[in-house]
């Protein structure tokens, strides 16, 4: 062993201690962690799987908290994954099928975990490891992505019957692996300004007559306007599609609004409580009229981050950032959702914010001069909610 440290309590128990942990390193930079459990006064080591999980990880991560000099860092997440896969493959018996599970206990984002898993499985297969299709393999491999107070710590736990074996690696810190930009980190803020049972496509708050706030709600066949004294509506031809989309915008003056649907672009005078006009949508190249602008939400440049859904391009937030996008998680309408900011780089999207969770699916994202908006359906209440969004530089 390259080094040994021993400790013992000031008092000695009446029976032998029930555990012993040893960490060793070979000249080939292969680390091993072995844990032996003993019942009272028994000298035969017992490698029981039931006693393995919690004590093993606790001692392992505690040891790694004090930077082990034998562990090296890799330049990228993929390289770190390949390094760990090589260690796992070297510890596995030849021609055996294995089951493989990956657990993420680190701040790595889902897209990064997906890249790591792909690299791990590919490298293991390159070294002749065969994965069990039905989960009934005699050898189980559990890969845990975790961290100590300053580094990422990845472990591969190999279990064959009552025999336990583990290998580990410490990838470069997330700031060096590209999970977050070195100079940019932004925070998403939200403010719910409307909630109700109507299935809205968009919502807008404007200053009405006398400066009182009016809430303008866009539905598939009408505008609903909530004012302090009550509510009125302005009807228009319904959208001729199953899943309509639409967007609201400010008109020529404070009392007019413009709105765009999949097949129409319209304007309405809220002061006169009437529809001004609706024209068929002839495509994005159609020249907008002065009172009926063509309202389009800017889409991100580049591919959508893996595992993500709809995206909305946003302007620069911090000095030096470019091509930022606000992106949903990409689940279906029966699950909760989140928003996250990505910087669209030539090498692929890079997360530059944490995920902001919502209580239901995000149905639409819209841009505006004063900041983005989101329409959410709350899975608990069944109501639809409209949020003002803002993104600030820093945590």
C-alpha positions, 0 to 999 in steps of 0.5 A, a space after each residue: 500500500 502506498 500509505 496507511 493511516 490507523 486510528 483507534 478509540 480511547 476505549 476498547 469495546 468488549 468485542 471485536 469491531 464490526 468493520 474494516 476498510 482498506 484503500 490501496 493503489 497499484 503501480 498502474 493507477 488502479 484503485 481498490 476499495 475493500 470492506 470486510 465485515 465481521 460479526 462479534 469474535 468471528 475471524 472469517 470475513 463476511 462480504 454480505 451484500 445487505 451490509 454493503 450499500 450505506 457503510 460502503 459509500 459513506 466510508 468511500 466518500 469520506 476517504 475521497 473528501 481528503 484529496 487522494 493523490 493517486 487519483 487523476 482527473 480527465 479533461 472531459 466528462 466523456 474521457 472520465 467516463 471512459 477511464 471509469 469504464 476501463 477500470 470496471 472492465 478490468 475488474 470483471 471476469 471475462 465472458 460474463 453478462 452484467 446488469 448496469 445501473 447509473 445513479 446521479 447524486 451530483 449537480 450534473 445536468 440530465 443532458 450531461 448524465 446522458 452523455 456520460 452513460 453513453 460513453 460508459 456503455 460504449 467503452 464497456 462494450 468495446 472491452 467485451 462487456 455484455 449487458 444483460 437484457 432481462 436484468 437477471 445477470 449474476 454480476 451487477 454493476 452500479 455506477 454512482 456519480 457523486 461529489 465531495 466538497 471540491 471534486 466530482 467522485 464517480 464510483 463503480 460498484 461490482 457485486 457478484 454474489 457476496 463478493 463486492 469490489 469497487 473502482 473509482 475516479 475523480 473527473 475534473 471539476 464541473 467548471 472545467 468540464 463544460 457543464 457551466 461556462 467559466 464566466 457566465 451563470 444566470 438565474 431564472 425568476 418568475 412572477 405569476 400574474 394570472 390564474 384561472 380555469 380557461 385554456 389560454 394560449 397567452 396572457 398579457 397585462 396592460 394599463 387600461 382606462 384610468 391606469 387600472 390593470 387589465 388582463 388580456 387572455 388569448 383563447 382559441 376563439 376569443 379574447 377575454 379581458 378582465 378589468 376591475 369592474 368585470 370581464 368582457 370578451 371579443 370573439 374571432 374565427 376559431 383556430 382550425 387546428 387541433 392544438 392551437 398556438 397563439 401569441 399576444 402583443 401590444 398594438 398601436 396604442 395602449 388600448 389595442 392589442 395584436 395577436 397571431 394564431 396559426 392561421 390568422 393575424 388580428 387586432 382588437 380595440 379594447 377601449 371600443 370592445 371590438 375586433 378591428 380585423 383578422 387576416 389569413 396567415 399567408 406564411 412568415 413572409 407576409 408583409 405585416 400591416 401597421 395595426 396587425 404585426 406578425 408576432 413570432 417567437 424567436 427560436 434558438 440557434 442550433 440543436 435542442 439540448 438532449 432531453 429538452 423540449 420547446 425553446 425560446 431564444 433570449 437576449 444577452 444577460 451577462 457581458 460576453 454571453 451570446 446565443 442564450 435560450 430558455 428551454 423546457 424539460 421536454 416531458 409530456 402534458 401529464 408531468 411537471 416541467 422546468 425551465 433552464 437557460 442554455 448557451 448554444 455553442 458550436 460544440 453543443 448546448 451548455 447549461 448556464 443556469 439551474 432548473 426552475 421547477 413548475 407545478 405542471 407542463 409548460 404549454 407555451 413560451 413567448 417573448 416580449 420587449 419586457 421579458 419572456 412569458 410562460 403558460 403553465 397548466 397546474 396539475 394539482 389545481 387543473 388551472 392554467 397559469 401565466 408567468 412573467 419571466 426574467 433572467 439575471 446575471 449571477 446566482 
